[in-house]
Amino acid sequence: MLHGYRVFDADAHGSINPSMWQDLPKQFRPRRPRPVRVHDDSGLGNFNAGWLIEGSLEPHALGPGAQQANTPRNVISEFGADIKREHCSVGSMTLNDPQARLADMDRMGFDAQMLFPSTLYAHMTGDPQFEAALFRAYNRYVAKQCSAAPKRLKWSGLLPLRDPREAFAAIEEMQRLGARAAVVFGTAGERLLSDPSFLPIWDEFARTKLPLCVHMGMSYPPLAQLGRSIYDGHIIGMSLPAQLAFMAIVGHRMLDRYQELKVAFLEFGAEWIFYMVSRMDHYLPLDRGAHPFGLSMPNPAELPLVSIRDYVKSGRVFMAAEADDRMLHFLFELIGEDHVLFSSDFPHGEGRDNAALEILERHDLSSDQKQKLLYDNTVRLFGAP
């Protein structure tokens, strides 16, 4: 509890570390991500170490696909990690020491956290079977770590869409292990989340009644290749897939097909939703009937049944806004104040600054709105801790 308010963090993380792939099937273990150091590190700054994944160094700071993410410097003592640090310790960051994470949560006043993987999982490999093996190994790891404090540590399971057989197995496994949601990124490689090849997977997932979380990550390779810097990575490669996912889920009628599906968009910020709703609603009536239907035009039967604004007001769309978002009240008006989530992104930057305090310090929010943001809305999406 923080200053009298309960706090259920909707988006926290376990930093990528070797423990996450200890459970890889035997045939994939030689291909596991490996911590490496760049000895000719002039001009690399803090990015002189990374994870060797399928022949690429991730994260990297220069050139196509540049992005920021935790490196071995954050989590391995041989690479420079401070293993004596008490707050936000290596054990807390990686979840290798659940008690250390609980101590950090106590310090910040958090009652519970919903845990998500590193964004590096968005593009680990182009091999669907290896990707599925990595995803499922992560799910087993985080389930085990959260079992040390199941009332306070909750988790979302990675869903490997590009291998149907593994997707079905992952859905069964994450349910059995106690996942509170499934997580995907903005695309599955170069395919939209609504790609027809995924329909059997979504049909099976819908039966679980679990929420679907779309998390920020550099999932769409063409966007990643446009970037040349970490700044490009944040703005292009990692942020724009939110719009691709929204178009797939709302514009391609996934919410119509799956009437009970709830969807959350995490770590993208919230301002983009205003553009997408207005833009999609602008063209929807035109594409329904203003143009003749033909081979080059969209089939009206495949277009959304109601306005995009109606979908986002339906109570099935949730969004994590930034704590200092100046457009928060407009977001309340658009999707409803019962559907805006608080997320710390701990152990990343916002978490260390304790974004929950930023919310409590705002003078434009009522006490009731603050409690909804910090706790009630996360319960509404994921269930009570």
C-alpha positions as CSV (number, residue, x, y, z in Angstrom):
1,M,0.0,0.0,0.0
2,L,1.3,3.5,-0.9
3,H,0.0,6.5,1.2
4,G,-3.3,4.6,1.8
5,Y,-3.7,3.4,-1.8
6,R,-3.5,-0.2,-2.9
7,V,-1.2,-0.7,-5.9
8,F,-1.4,-3.5,-8.5
9,D,1.3,-2.8,-11.1
10,A,0.0,-3.8,-14.5
11,D,3.3,-4.0,-16.3
12,A,6.6,-4.9,-14.6
13,H,9.4,-7.1,-15.9
14,G,12.0,-9.7,-15.2
15,S,15.2,-8.8,-16.9
16,I,16.6,-11.2,-19.5
17,N,19.1,-13.6,-18.0
18,P,20.6,-17.1,-18.6
19,S,18.2,-18.7,-16.1
20,M,15.3,-18.1,-18.5
21,W,16.6,-20.6,-21.0
22,Q,17.9,-23.3,-18.7
23,D,14.8,-25.3,-19.5
24,L,15.2,-25.2,-23.2
25,P,14.7,-28.6,-25.0
26,K,18.0,-30.4,-25.6
27,Q,18.1,-29.8,-29.4
28,F,17.9,-26.0,-28.8
29,R,20.4,-25.6,-26.0
30,P,23.4,-24.9,-28.2
31,R,21.5,-22.1,-29.8
32,R,20.6,-20.4,-26.5
33,P,21.3,-16.7,-26.1
34,R,24.9,-16.3,-24.8
35,P,26.4,-13.3,-23.0
36,V,29.3,-11.8,-24.9
37,R,31.6,-8.8,-24.6
38,V,32.9,-6.6,-27.4
39,H,36.6,-6.1,-26.8
40,D,37.0,-3.4,-29.5
41,D,34.4,-1.2,-27.7
42,S,35.5,2.3,-28.8
43,G,32.4,4.4,-29.3
44,L,30.0,1.8,-27.9
45,G,29.5,3.4,-24.4
46,N,27.5,1.0,-22.2
47,F,26.7,-1.2,-25.2
48,N,30.0,-3.1,-25.2
49,A,28.2,-6.3,-24.2
50,G,25.1,-8.1,-25.3
51,W,23.4,-11.4,-26.0
52,L,24.5,-13.4,-29.0
53,I,21.3,-14.5,-30.5
54,E,21.2,-16.3,-33.9
55,G,24.5,-14.6,-34.9
56,S,23.4,-11.1,-33.9
57,L,24.4,-9.0,-30.9
58,E,21.3,-7.8,-29.0
59,P,20.7,-5.1,-28.0
60,H,23.0,-2.9,-30.1
61,A,23.2,0.8,-30.3
62,L,24.2,1.5,-33.8
63,G,22.8,0.7,-37.2
64,P,19.7,-1.1,-38.4
65,G,17.7,-2.7,-35.5
66,A,19.4,-0.5,-32.9
67,Q,17.5,-0.6,-29.6
68,Q,17.8,-0.3,-25.8
69,A,17.4,-3.3,-23.6
70,N,19.2,-4.8,-20.6
71,T,22.6,-6.3,-21.4
72,P,24.8,-8.8,-19.4
73,R,26.2,-5.7,-17.7
74,N,23.0,-5.4,-15.8
75,V,22.7,-9.0,-14.6
76,I,26.0,-10.9,-14.6
77,S,28.8,-9.9,-12.2
78,E,31.6,-10.9,-14.7
79,F,30.2,-8.3,-17.0
80,G,30.1,-5.6,-14.4
81,A,26.7,-6.0,-12.6
82,D,26.8,-4.7,-9.0
83,I,25.9,-7.8,-7.1
84,K,26.1,-5.9,-3.8
85,R,23.3,-3.5,-4.6
86,E,20.4,-3.7,-2.1
87,H,17.7,-1.9,-4.0
88,C,16.8,-3.2,-7.5
89,S,19.4,-5.9,-7.0
90,V,20.4,-8.4,-9.7
91,G,18.2,-11.0,-8.0
92,S,15.2,-8.7,-8.1
93,M,15.8,-7.5,-11.6
94,T,16.0,-11.1,-13.0
95,L,13.4,-12.6,-10.6
96,N,16.1,-15.1,-9.7
97,D,15.5,-14.0,-6.1
98,P,11.7,-13.5,-5.6
99,Q,12.2,-12.3,-2.0
100,A,14.4,-9.5,-3.3
101,R,11.7,-8.5,-5.7
102,L,9.1,-8.5,-2.9
103,A,11.4,-6.3,-0.8
104,D,11.6,-3.8,-3.7
105,M,7.8,-3.9,-4.0
106,D,7.4,-3.3,-0.3
107,R,9.8,-0.3,-0.5
108,M,7.7,1.2,-3.4
109,G,4.4,0.4,-1.7
110,F,3.2,-2.1,-4.3
111,D,0.8,-4.8,-3.3
112,A,1.2,-6.9,-6.5
113,Q,2.8,-6.9,-9.9
114,M,2.0,-8.4,-13.2
115,L,5.2,-9.6,-14.8
116,F,6.2,-9.5,-18.5
117,P,9.2,-10.6,-20.5
118,S,12.0,-8.5,-21.9
119,T,11.1,-6.8,-25.2
120,L,14.1,-8.7,-26.8
121,Y,11.7,-11.6,-27.0
122,A,9.9,-9.7,-29.8
123,H,12.5,-10.7,-32.3
124,M,14.7,-13.4,-30.9
125,T,14.8,-15.5,-34.1
126,G,13.1,-16.1,-37.4
127,D,12.8,-19.8,-36.7
128,P,9.3,-20.5,-35.4
129,Q,10.3,-23.7,-33.5
130,F,13.2,-22.1,-31.8
131,E,11.1,-19.0,-30.9
132,A,8.4,-21.3,-29.4
133,A,11.0,-23.1,-27.4
134,L,12.4,-19.8,-26.0
135,F,8.9,-18.6,-25.2
136,R,7.8,-21.7,-23.4
137,A,11.1,-21.9,-21.5
138,Y,10.5,-18.4,-20.3
139,N,6.9,-19.3,-19.3
140,R,8.1,-22.2,-17.2
141,Y,10.8,-20.0,-15.6
142,V,8.5,-17.1,-14.6
143,A,5.8,-19.5,-13.4
144,K,8.3,-21.1,-11.1
145,Q,9.7,-17.8,-9.7
146,C,6.2,-16.4,-9.1
147,S,5.2,-19.6,-7.3
148,A,7.3,-18.3,-4.4
149,A,4.7,-15.6,-3.7
150,P,1.7,-16.3,-5.9
151,K,-0.5,-13.7,-4.1
152,R,1.8,-10.9,-5.1
153,L,3.7,-12.0,-8.2
154,K,1.5,-12.6,-11.3
155,W,2.6,-13.4,-14.8
156,S,1.7,-13.3,-18.4
157,G,2.7,-16.2,-20.8
158,L,4.3,-15.7,-24.1
159,L,2.2,-17.1,-26.9
160,P,4.2,-18.5,-29.9
161,L,1.9,-17.7,-32.8
162,R,4.2,-18.8,-35.7
163,D,4.1,-22.5,-34.7
164,P,0.5,-23.7,-34.3
165,R,1.4,-27.0,-32.6
166,E,3.6,-25.2,-30.1
167,A,0.9,-22.5,-29.6
168,F,-1.7,-25.0,-28.6
169,A,0.8,-26.6,-26.2
170,A,1.8,-23.2,-24.8
171,I,-1.9,-22.3,-24.2
172,E,-2.5,-25.5,-22.2
173,E,0.8,-25.1,-20.3
174,M,0.4,-21.5,-19.3
175,Q,-3.1,-22.2,-18.0
176,R,-1.9,-25.2,-16.0
177,L,1.0,-23.1,-14.6
178,G,-1.3,-20.3,-13.5
179,A,-0.8,-17.5,-16.1
180,R,-3.2,-14.5,-15.7
181,A,-2.9,-13.5,-19.4
182,A,-1.1,-14.2,-22.6
183,V,1.3,-11.7,-24.1
184,V,2.2,-11.0,-27.8
185,F,3.9,-8.2,-29.5
186,G,2.5,-5.9,-32.2
187,T,3.0,-8.4,-35.0
188,A,4.2,-12.0,-35.3
189,G,7.2,-11.2,-37.5
190,E,5.9,-9.8,-40.8
191,R,2.4,-11.1,-40.2
192,L,-0.4,-9.1,-38.5
193,L,-2.0,-10.7,-35.4
194,S,-5.2,-11.1,-37.5
195,D,-3.5,-13.2,-40.2
196,P,-5.8,-16.1,-41.2
197,S,-3.2,-18.6,-40.4
198,F,-3.5,-17.7,-36.7
199,L,-7.3,-18.2,-36.5
200,P,-7.2,-21.7,-35.0
201,I,-4.8,-20.5,-32.3
202,W,-7.1,-17.5,-31.5
203,D,-10.1,-19.8,-31.4
204,E,-8.3,-22.0,-28.9
205,F,-7.0,-19.1,-26.9
206,A,-10.5,-17.6,-26.7
207,R,-11.7,-20.6,-24.8
208,T,-9.3,-19.8,-21.9
209,K,-11.1,-16.5,-21.2
210,L,-7.6,-15.0,-20.5
211,P,-6.9,-11.4,-21.4
212,L,-4.6,-10.7,-24.3
213,C,-1.7,-8.2,-23.7
214,V,0.0,-6.5,-26.6
215,H,3.4,-5.3,-25.3
216,M,5.9,-2.9,-26.9
217,G,8.7,-4.6,-28.8
218,M,10.5,-4.5,-32.1
219,S,8.5,-7.2,-33.6
220,Y,8.1,-6.0,-37.3
221,P,11.4,-6.4,-39.1
222,P,10.9,-3.8,-41.8
223,L,10.3,-1.1,-39.2
224,A,13.4,-2.3,-37.2
225,Q,15.5,-2.0,-40.3
226,L,14.5,1.6,-40.8
227,G,16.2,2.6,-37.6
228,R,19.8,3.7,-37.2
229,S,19.9,4.6,-33.5
230,I,18.4,3.8,-30.2
231,Y,16.1,6.8,-30.6
232,D,14.9,5.5,-33.9
233,G,14.4,2.1,-32.2
234,H,12.2,3.6,-29.5
235,I,10.0,5.7,-31.9
236,I,9.9,3.6,-35.0
237,G,10.7,0.0,-34.3
238,M,9.2,-0.4,-30.9
239,S,6.3,2.0,-30.9
240,L,4.7,1.8,-34.3
241,P,3.7,-1.9,-34.0
242,A,1.0,-0.7,-31.5
243,Q,-0.9,0.7,-34.5
244,L,-0.5,-2.5,-36.4
245,A,-1.8,-4.6,-33.5
246,F,-4.8,-2.2,-33.0
247,M,-5.7,-2.4,-36.7
248,A,-5.5,-6.2,-36.6
249,I,-7.5,-6.6,-33.4
250,V,-10.1,-3.9,-33.9
251,G,-10.0,-3.1,-37.6
252,H,-9.9,-6.8,-38.7
253,R,-12.8,-7.8,-36.4
254,M,-11.1,-9.9,-33.8
255,L,-13.3,-8.3,-31.2
256,D,-16.3,-9.3,-33.2
257,R,-15.2,-12.9,-33.6
258,Y,-14.2,-13.2,-29.9
259,Q,-17.0,-11.5,-28.0
260,E,-15.4,-12.0,-24.5
261,L,-11.9,-11.1,-25.4
262,K,-10.2,-8.3,-23.4
263,V,-7.1,-6.6,-24.8
264,A,-4.5,-4.4,-23.1
265,F,-1.9,-2.3,-24.9
266,L,1.2,-1.9,-22.7
267,E,4.2,0.4,-22.7
268,F,3.3,2.1,-25.9
269,G,2.0,5.2,-24.1
270,A,-1.6,6.2,-25.0
271,E,-1.6,9.2,-27.3
272,W,-1.5,7.1,-30.5
273,I,-5.0,5.7,-29.7
274,F,-6.6,9.1,-30.5
275,Y,-5.1,9.2,-34.0
276,M,-6.0,5.6,-34.7
277,V,-9.6,5.9,-33.6
278,S,-10.2,9.1,-35.6
279,R,-8.4,7.9,-38.7
280,M,-10.1,4.5,-38.8
281,D,-13.5,6.0,-38.1
282,H,-12.9,8.5,-40.9
283,Y,-12.3,5.8,-43.5
284,L,-14.7,3.2,-42.2
285,P,-17.9,4.6,-43.8
286,L,-16.1,5.3,-47.1
287,D,-14.8,1.8,-47.3
288,R,-18.2,0.3,-46.4
289,G,-20.1,1.7,-49.3
290,A,-18.7,4.7,-51.0
291,H,-16.5,2.6,-53.4
292,P,-17.6,-0.2,-55.6
293,F,-16.7,-3.6,-54.3
294,G,-14.3,-5.4,-56.5
295,L,-11.1,-7.4,-56.5
296,S,-9.1,-4.3,-55.6
297,M,-11.4,-3.1,-52.8
298,P,-12.0,-4.4,-49.3
299,N,-14.9,-6.7,-48.7
300,P,-17.5,-4.7,-46.7
301,A,-18.3,-8.0,-44.8
302,E,-14.7,-8.0,-43.4
303,L,-14.9,-4.5,-42.0
304,P,-15.8,-3.7,-38.4
305,L,-19.5,-3.9,-37.6
306,V,-19.7,-0.7,-35.5
307,S,-17.6,2.4,-35.2
308,I,-14.0,2.2,-33.9
309,R,-15.0,4.5,-31.1
310,D,-17.7,2.1,-30.0
311,Y,-15.2,-0.7,-29.8
312,V,-12.9,1.2,-27.5
313,K,-15.8,2.3,-25.4
314,S,-17.0,-1.3,-25.0
315,G,-15.0,-2.0,-21.8
316,R,-12.8,-4.6,-23.6
317,V,-9.9,-2.3,-24.5
318,F,-7.4,-1.4,-21.7
319,M,-4.4,0.9,-22.0
320,A,-1.4,1.7,-19.8
321,A,-0.8,5.4,-19.9
322,E,2.3,7.2,-18.7
323,A,2.1,8.6,-15.2
324,D,2.6,12.2,-16.4
325,D,0.3,11.9,-19.4
326,R,-1.3,15.3,-20.0
327,M,-4.1,13.8,-22.1
328,L,-5.2,11.4,-19.4
329,H,-8.7,12.9,-19.0
330,F,-9.2,12.7,-22.8
331,L,-8.2,9.0,-22.5
332,F,-10.8,8.6,-19.7
333,E,-13.4,10.1,-22.0
334,L,-12.4,7.8,-24.9
335,I,-12.1,4.4,-23.3
336,G,-13.4,5.0,-19.8
337,E,-11.6,5.7,-16.6
338,D,-12.2,2.1,-15.6
339,H,-9.9,0.9,-18.3
340,V,-6.7,2.9,-17.9
341,L,-3.9,1.0,-16.2
342,F,-0.9,2.0,-14.0
343,S,2.4,0.4,-15.0
344,S,5.8,0.9,-13.4
345,D,7.9,-0.8,-16.0
346,F,10.1,-1.8,-13.1
347,P,13.1,-2.5,-13.0
348,H,13.4,0.0,-15.9
349,G,13.6,3.8,-15.5
350,E,10.0,4.6,-14.6
351,G,10.1,2.0,-11.8
352,R,13.1,3.4,-10.1
353,D,11.5,6.8,-10.1
354,N,8.3,5.2,-8.8
355,A,5.6,6.3,-11.3
356,A,2.9,5.6,-8.7
357,L,4.0,8.6,-6.7
358,E,3.7,10.7,-9.8
359,I,0.0,9.7,-10.0
360,L,-0.6,10.4,-6.4
361,E,1.0,13.9,-6.7
362,R,-1.3,14.9,-9.6
363,H,-3.9,17.5,-8.6
364,D,-6.1,16.9,-11.6
365,L,-7.2,13.4,-10.5
366,S,-9.7,12.6,-7.8
367,S,-9.0,10.0,-5.1
368,D,-11.4,7.6,-6.7
369,Q,-9.6,8.0,-10.1
370,K,-6.2,7.4,-8.5
371,Q,-7.4,4.2,-6.8
372,K,-8.8,3.0,-10.1
373,L,-5.6,3.7,-11.9
374,L,-3.3,2.2,-9.2
375,Y,-5.3,-0.9,-8.4
376,D,-9.0,-1.4,-9.4
377,N,-8.5,-1.4,-13.1
378,T,-5.7,-3.9,-13.1
379,V,-8.0,-6.2,-11.0
380,R,-10.8,-5.6,-13.5
381,L,-8.5,-6.9,-16.3
382,F,-6.4,-9.6,-14.6
383,G,-8.5,-10.5,-11.5
384,A,-7.7,-9.9,-7.9
385,P,-4.2,-10.8,-6.6
